[in-house]
Amino acid sequence: MKKIQLKEIIGLVESFSAEYLNEELAECALRLCNKLGRSRKLDITRGKREIWAAAIVYVIARSNFLFDKASDDFLTSDIICDFFNTKKTTTGNKATVIEKALNISIGDKDCCTQEIVETCSFVELPGGFVLPKRMIDAVSREIVIEIGDEEKSREIEEFMARKQQEQEDKERLRKERRAEINREIAEKKRKKKEEKQAKINERQLKLW
């Protein structure tokens, strides 16, 4: 029974992932499905599979800041709940239950992309500097060790300037992607509305 339920939940999550998530996020969602299936704290056979699937996606979205409009893979709770036909309150509550039971927090390596994991990992440098691990990895070990040297300090300043420019470029691309997503969502809503109206018209014609 549990294997059958898990398989159906995975199928629902994969359907959503194919339409809304990139490959890395889809893998995160699948890992969470399997982790949930192994958990002894939660019984996935209790409750509707649509609610479990929606909650799993909700956890992934929350863990990877997908509800932030600046995200390249921006989602809304409406998108998730409309897809699975679930209520936002029920889905959000179930997501919280999953997070607590599996001890999921921001930066969780099983539920987050590599970028989020590295962003949430910090390293203290000589002299008390604290930087994200992914930034440290991008700088040579020699620069980190000799951070007090004037020449190396200048290299770090130049590096930080480049990172700032990269961030600005990324932000611009995010806005462009956000606008594209908004257009796609609006188009899908328009088509659904037209299909719904067409069905209503068809029923009315039959009654006449």
N, C-alpha and C positions, 0 to 999 in steps of 0.2 A: 504493500500500500504506500509506504513512504517513498520507495523508488519511483513508483508511478507518478505520485504527486510531484516529486522533485523534477522528473523528466518534463512534466507538463509546465511547471513553473519556469524551467530553463527555456522551454520552447517559446513561452510568452515573452520572456526577457530578451531572447535572441531576436524576436520579431521587432520589438521596440528598438533594440540596439541597431538593427539593420537600417532603420529609418532615421534615427536621431543621434546615435553615438558614433564616435570614431572608433577605430580598431582597438586602441589602447583602453579606452573607457569600456568598450564591450568586453574586453578580457577581464577588467576589474569586476564588472557585473557578474560574469561567469564564475570568477573565483569566489565571490560572495555567495552565489547560489550554492556552490559545492561546500563551502564552509558552513553554510546554514544547514545543509543536508546532513552534515556530520555532527552538528551540535546536539547535545543531550539536554540542553537547557530549553530549547524551543522545539515544539512538535509541529512540523509543517503540514501534517495531515489534518490538523484542526484549523478550520477557516478556509475561505475561498482562495483558490490558487491565484486569481486575479489580484487580490489584495496583497498576497505575499510578493508577487512579481512587481507590482507597483511600488511596494515598500522597499524592495531591493534596489530598484532604479532610483528611488527617492534618496536612499542612503548614499548611493554613488554620486548622485547630483550634489547632495549636501557636502560630502567629503571632498569633492573636487571643485567647490565653489561655482557649480554650473548655474545656480540661481542668481549669480552676479551677472548683470547685463554686459559687463566688460568681457565675459568669458567667450572664447571662440566657439564653444559648444553650449551656449546659453540655452537654458530650459526654464519653463515655468511649471509650477505644480499643476496648472490647468492642463498643460500638454500631457503630462504623465497620467493624470487621473482621467482625462478624456479618452486616452488611448486604451486604458484598462477598464474604463467605465467604473471607477471607484470614487468615493468621496474623499475630499482633501483632508478632512479631519481624521478619518479612519486610516488613510494612507500615512499621514504624518505620525500618528500615534504608533502605528505598527513599525514604522521606520525607527522610531525612538526605542521601542522594545528591542529591536534587532541590535541596534547600536550598543545598548546597555548589556544585553545578554552576551554579545561577542566582544565586548570591550573595545569597540571601534571609536577611534578618535581621529582628529585632523592629523594627516601625515601617515596614517596606517598604510603599511606597504602592500597589503592585500587589496585594499579598496581604492587606493589613490594612484594617480599616474606618477611616473618617475619624477616629473617636474615638481609636482606638489610635495612628494616625499622629500626631495632635496631642498625645496624651498622651506620646508618646515623643520629641517635639520640645521642646527647652528654649531659653529665652531668658534672657540675663543682663541684669538691670536696672541702672540707675545705683545705685551704692552696693554692688554685688556680689550683689544678690538674684538668685536663679535660680528661675524658675517655669516650669511647663509652658506651651507656646505657647497651648494652648486656653484657659488661664486668663487669659493676657495679652489674648487677643482679646476676652474678655468684659468687660474693664475698659477704660474710655475712655483714649485716648492721653494726655489731660491728666493723669489720675491717675497714670499710669506715670511721666511726665516729672517731676511734682512730688511724687514719693514722699516727699521729705524734709519736705514741708509738714505741719504738725500736722493741719489739717483733712482734707487728702487722706489722710493716714495713717489717720485715723479711718474714712474712707470705705472704705479697703482692708480694715481690720479687720472692718467690717460686711459687706463683700463676702465675706471669707473665712468669716465666721460663716454667711452664707447658703449658701455652697458646702458647708460642713460639714453643714448641715441637709439640703441636697439629696442629699448623699452618703448620709446616714443613711436618708432616704426611699427612695433608690434601692436601698440594701442590703436594706431591708425588702421591697421589691417583688421583689428577686432571690430572697429566701428563699421568698416565696410562689410565685414562678414555678418555683423548684427543686422545691418540694413537689408542684406540679402536674405537672411533668415526671416526677418519680419515680412518681407515680400512673399516668401514661400508660404509662411503661416497664413497670411491674409488670403493667398490664392487658394489654399486648401479649405479654409473656412468658407470662401465664396462658392467653391465647388460643392461642398457639403450642403450649403444652404440651397443651392440650385437643385441638387438631387432631392433634397427633402421637399422642396416646393413642387418638383416634378411628380413626386409620388402622391402628394396631396391632390394635385390637379388630376392625376390619373384616377384616384379613388372617386373624386367628385364626378368625373366623366362617366364612371361605371354606375354611380348612383342615379345619374340623369337618364 
